[in-house]
C-alpha cells in the first residue's frame, strides 16, 4: 500500500475518484457525439476556456488581491486569533458568481423569447431572486463572521 501511495503520490481512494470522474466525463462526451452536437459543444468549451482564462481569472484575481490589501489595512493583525474576513467575502462572492455564471441568460433576460416559448413563463423574477440569494449568502457569511469574531474575543480574554 505504501509503495502505491509513493508511486502515485496520493491515497488509493483519490485515484478511484479520479477514474470515476473520467468515466463520467467520457460518458458525457459519448452522449454529445451521439446527439450530433459535438462541434457546437467544442466551440462552447473552447470559448469558455478562453473567457475564463483570459478575462474572468485576471478580473477576479485582481478583485481578490485588492480585497486582501484592503482587509489587511483595515484589520491590522495583533496577537489574537481573530478570524480572517477575506474568506467570509470570498465564499459568498464565489457562490453568487457561480449562480450568475450558470443562470446568466435568465438573470440578464437574454433568453426571454426561448424561455417563454419553452415553459410559458417570464424570466423577469430571476434577477430579483439572484440578488436576494446573493444578499442572503453575504448576510449569513457576515453573521458567521460576527459570531466567530465574538468567540475569538472571548477566547482572548
Beta strands, then each sheet from edge to edge (+ up, - down):
end
